[in-house]
Amino acid sequence: MWCRNCNIETNEEMCPVCGDSTIEDLPIEIYWCNQCNTPIIQMVNQMDKGICPICGKKTKYLSKDLRPVFPEERLLLEILLNKKINEFITSSVWAVNNRYYIDGKSISIPSKMFQMADIDVIRERLEKHKKYNSYEYFDKHIETFTKANRGRLNYLKEESFEFVKKTASKFEEEKLVHRIINNWPN
């Protein structure tokens, strides 16, 4: 449990210091490693926060959340920004809300850019250049990200396994199997 007000970890649903309600998950922060060119997900109270688990170098704070930008969206971004097609193809590209991070450098995309864009021209350019798009570098960046965040990903996997076990323990085995089989997507 985590108290957002006091920034402390506790086992209680109410913070023993301020009395506010706590949240179940510890907050995370995203850092950027220039050496490895990848985002690092770290808990706010992590002892080695700000250090890359791959190279051991100091990282810089990036954001509270982040998602990968797939090659199709990257191509759209290049078109919207009037960049050369595939200018960012080798770059590590990530996003949160209207902010993109290209190799750790922030680019804010104003919503007006989307409103003013000529959709027909964009569709035409996307169609024309999609054959030159590639997952080669994207896959390499995801591999580095996975390696750098192995601990966090394992934590999430274990947490989900425990949730499934805990939930499944509330049902008789026969009813659980019957429920799974009858609700399995075709």
Backbone hydrogen bonds, N-H to C=O, Kabsch-Sander energy under -0.5 kcal/mol:
donor,donor_aa,acceptor,acceptor_aa,energy
2,W,23,I,-2.5
3,C,8,I,-2.7
4,R,2,W,-0.7
7,N,3,C,-1.8
8,I,3,C,-0.9
10,T,1,M,-2.3
15,C,20,D,-3.3
19,G,15,C,-1.5
22,T,13,E,-2.6
23,I,2,W,-2.7
29,E,42,Q,-2.9
30,I,63,S,-3.5
31,Y,29,E,-0.5
31,Y,40,I,-2.9
32,W,60,K,-2.9
33,C,38,T,-2.4
34,N,32,W,-0.7
37,N,33,C,-1.5
38,T,33,C,-1.2
40,I,31,Y,-3.2
42,Q,29,E,-2.8
42,Q,40,I,-0.5
44,V,27,P,-2.3
46,Q,43,M,-1.6
49,K,46,Q,-1.4
51,I,48,D,-1.6
52,C,57,K,-2.9
56,G,52,C,-1.6
59,T,50,G,-3.0
60,K,32,W,-2.1
62,L,30,I,-3.2
63,S,30,I,-1.4
67,R,95,A,-1.9
69,V,93,V,-2.1
70,F,68,P,-0.7
73,E,70,F,-0.6
74,R,70,F,-2.4
75,L,71,P,-2.3
76,L,72,E,-1.8
77,L,73,E,-2.6
78,E,74,R,-2.3
79,I,75,L,-2.0
80,L,76,L,-2.8
81,L,77,L,-2.4
82,N,79,I,-1.3
83,K,78,E,-3.1
87,E,84,K,-2.1
89,I,86,N,-1.2
91,S,88,F,-1.4
93,V,91,S,-0.8
94,W,101,Y,-2.4
95,A,67,R,-2.6
96,V,99,R,-2.4
99,R,96,V,-2.3
100,Y,107,I,-3.3
101,Y,94,W,-3.3
102,I,100,Y,-0.5
102,I,105,K,-2.7
103,D,92,S,-2.9
103,D,101,Y,-0.6
105,K,102,I,-1.8
107,I,100,Y,-3.0
109,I,98,N,-3.3
113,M,110,P,-1.6
114,F,110,P,-0.7
115,Q,111,S,-1.9
116,M,112,K,-2.5
117,A,113,M,-0.8
119,I,117,A,-1.0
122,I,118,D,-2.4
123,R,119,I,-2.9
124,E,120,D,-2.2
125,R,121,V,-2.5
126,L,122,I,-2.8
127,E,123,R,-2.5
128,K,124,E,-2.4
129,H,125,R,-2.1
130,K,126,L,-1.5
132,Y,129,H,-1.7
133,N,130,K,-1.3
139,D,135,Y,-3.1
140,K,136,E,-1.4
141,H,137,Y,-2.4
142,I,138,F,-2.4
143,E,139,D,-2.2
144,T,140,K,-2.1
145,F,141,H,-2.5
146,T,142,I,-2.7
147,K,143,E,-2.2
148,A,144,T,-2.7
149,N,145,F,-1.8
150,R,147,K,-1.0
153,L,149,N,-2.7
154,N,150,R,-2.7
155,Y,151,G,-2.1
156,L,152,R,-2.3
157,K,153,L,-2.1
158,E,154,N,-2.8
159,E,155,Y,-2.5
160,S,156,L,-2.2
161,F,157,K,-2.4
162,E,158,E,-2.6
163,F,159,E,-2.0
164,V,160,S,-2.4
165,K,161,F,-2.7
166,K,162,E,-2.7
167,T,163,F,-2.6
168,A,164,V,-3.0
169,S,165,K,-2.0
170,K,167,T,-1.2
171,F,168,A,-1.9
176,L,172,E,-2.5
177,V,173,E,-2.5
178,H,174,E,-2.4
179,R,175,K,-2.5
180,I,176,L,-2.5
181,I,177,V,-2.7
182,N,178,H,-2.4
183,N,179,R,-1.2
184,W,180,I,-0.6
184,W,181,I,-0.8
